[in-house]
């Protein structure tokens, strides 16, 4: 576990050292990223089940312990997600024959849109569409978010924002997990099911239902009414009921935007839920 923590710290240092000086807003976003990383490091990964675009069923509890599993939460409308796809695709093709799986998880979009995206980017790894439940279980607050789960069933890397270098992000973890596999220390399905049944909501990072009531003041209501929902649909934030729009309405209800204009607030919310440059 010490080696895994050290590896995660090295990845974080790489992100800081090789990126331009951040703005005040980016520093706030980075604080959120670090908070998420610290919360998830070493936690038992929540179970879930998805069906890929190829029609294959993926149940995490049945795959845990067999290989390193990387979940990449993305949206077709997210620029940073698109920017990192070529890098992720290359890495997957280089390691697909080893103990490594990359599963992309789309954010509640229509199958035709996602299928076109997969073809356009020539994605070789499996892609699935989430209805919001998996995203919620993994505490995703911005896109892209990448979660690396080791053969011990625990989160070893939690990154929000596009990965500048997949080799740096993943290569440090592969030999650690290969040693766990060869020494018989990998998590079994039986052990995982037993442990996951004892994990509390607080420990896994899940929260109350996002469909809670949002109390929007006049200005927040105006912004939600005029802002296009970034989920890719043709609705505005206010009438849309997707996972992304609920997060935006929750943020508007919380306030804290100071003297920013409506336009600036819309831009900030777009950046927050499709985090660029992190």
Residue pairs with C-beta under 8 A, 6 or more apart in sequence:
1 42
3 176
4 42
4 150
4 156
4 173
4 176
5 41
5 42
7 156
7 157
7 172
7 173
7 176
8 37
8 41
8 156
8 157
10 172
11 157
11 159
11 168
11 169
11 172
12 34
12 37
14 164
14 165
14 168
15 159
15 161
15 164
15 278
18 164
19 164
19 277
20 277
22 30
22 277
25 268
25 271
26 277
26 278
29 142
29 271
29 272
29 275
29 278
30 278
32 141
32 142
32 160
33 159
33 160
33 161
33 275
33 278
36 139
36 141
36 158
36 160
37 158
37 159
37 160
39 139
39 158
39 205
40 138
40 139
40 147
40 155
40 158
40 205
41 155
41 156
41 158
42 154
42 155
42 156
43 154
43 155
43 203
43 204
43 205
44 153
44 154
44 155
44 192
44 195
44 196
44 199
44 203
44 204
45 60
45 64
45 69
45 138
45 147
45 149
45 153
45 154
45 155
46 60
46 137
46 138
46 196
46 199
46 204
46 206
47 59
47 60
47 61
47 192
47 193
47 196
48 59
48 60
48 133
48 134
48 137
49 57
49 58
49 59
49 60
50 57
50 58
50 103
50 105
50 128
50 129
50 130
50 134
51 57
51 58
51 128
52 58
52 103
52 126
52 127
52 128
53 111
53 114
53 115
53 118
53 126
53 127
53 128
53 129
54 126
56 126
58 103
58 126
58 128
60 69
61 189
61 192
61 193
61 196
62 189
63 69
63 101
64 149
64 151
64 153
64 187
64 189
64 192
65 151
65 152
65 153
65 186
65 187
65 188
65 189
65 192
66 99
66 151
66 186
67 98
67 99
67 100
67 101
67 151
67 177
68 99
68 100
68 101
68 148
68 149
68 150
68 151
68 170
68 173
68 174
68 177
69 101
69 103
69 148
69 149
70 100
70 101
70 102
70 103
70 146
70 147
70 148
70 149
70 170
71 103
71 104
71 105
71 138
71 146
71 147
71 149
72 88
72 102
72 103
72 104
72 105
72 144
72 145
72 146
73 105
73 107
73 130
73 135
73 138
73 140
73 143
73 144
73 145
73 146
73 147
74 81
74 85
74 104
74 105
74 106
74 107
74 143
74 144
75 81
75 106
75 107
75 109
75 143
75 230
75 231
75 232
75 244
75 274
76 82
76 106
76 109
76 113
76 114
76 117
76 232
77 230
77 231
77 232
77 274
78 143
78 144
78 274
79 274
79 276
80 143
80 144
80 161
80 162
80 274
80 275
80 276
80 277
81 143
81 144
81 162
81 274
82 121
83 162
84 144
84 162
84 163
85 121
85 123
86 121
87 163
87 165
87 166
88 102
88 104
88 125
88 163
88 166
89 121
89 122
89 123
89 124
89 125
90 166
91 102
91 166
91 167
91 170
92 100
92 102
92 124
92 125
93 124
95 170
95 174
96 124
96 125
98 174
99 151
99 174
99 177
99 178
99 181
100 170
100 174
101 125
101 126
102 125
102 126
103 125
103 126
103 127
103 128
104 123
104 125
104 126
104 127
104 128
105 127
105 128
105 129
105 130
105 134
105 135
106 114
106 127
106 128
106 129
106 130
107 130
107 132
107 135
107 143
107 231
107 242
107 243
107 244
108 129
108 130
108 131
108 132
108 135
108 231
108 242
108 243
108 244
109 129
109 231
109 232
110 232
111 129
113 232
114 127
114 129
117 123
118 127
132 210
132 242
132 243
135 243
136 206
136 207
136 210
136 243
137 204
137 205
137 206
138 145
138 147
138 205
139 205
139 206
139 207
141 160
141 247
141 272
141 273
142 160
142 161
142 272
142 273
142 274
142 275
142 278
143 273
143 274
143 275
144 160
144 161
144 162
144 163
144 275
145 158
145 159
145 160
146 157
146 158
146 159
146 163
146 169
147 155
147 157
147 158
147 159
148 155
148 156
148 157
148 158
148 169
148 170
148 173
149 155
149 156
150 156
150 173
150 176
150 177
150 180
151 177
151 180
151 181
151 185
151 186
151 187
152 177
152 180
152 185
152 186
152 187
153 187
153 191
153 192
153 195
156 173
156 176
156 177
157 169
157 170
157 173
159 169
160 275
160 278
161 275
161 276
161 277
161 278
162 276
162 277
162 278
163 169
180 186
201 207
210 243
210 246
210 247
210 250
211 246
212 250
214 246
214 249
214 250
214 252
214 253
215 253
216 224
216 249
216 252
216 253
217 255
219 262
220 249
220 252
220 253
220 255
221 238
222 262
223 237
223 252
223 262
223 265
223 266
224 236
224 237
224 238
224 248
224 249
224 252
225 236
225 237
225 238
226 236
226 262
226 266
227 236
227 237
227 238
227 248
227 266
227 269
228 235
228 236
228 237
229 235
229 236
229 237
229 240
229 242
229 244
229 245
229 248
230 244
230 248
230 270
230 273
230 274
231 240
231 242
231 243
231 244
231 245
233 240
233 242
235 245
237 245
237 248
237 249
238 245
238 249
244 273
247 273
248 269
248 273
251 269
251 272
252 265
252 269
257 265
257 268
260 268
